Amino acid sequence: MRILTITGAVLAAIGVFLIVRPPTYSREESVFKMGDIEAKMKQERPIPGWVGGIAVGAGLVLVVVGLGRRR
């Protein structure tokens, strides 16, 4: 099926992007709280590389399945 091949290629491309140039997300956590006083810390964290690896693997599986169903 053509849709599986296209979806797999897009997913693999996104996975490669995540590995090469991982985007970041911000996380805010409370480090100190006493009564009404609270200190928070905001951290920028990159998306782990294994997420991109899983996306590449799943994309390649979809491409292979999509090409195999054509025959």
C-alpha angles and dihedrals in degrees: 000000000000095000092059091051093049093045091049093050092050092047091049091049091051089049092052090050090052091051097045100040111012115200119225133232128200124237126190120202135174113245099175134018128175118163109306093346116093131171117205130190125207117208131188110219128184121232107257118257093235089069089061090046092054090048091051091048094048091046092052091049090052092049092051092047091047092051092044094056092057093070 
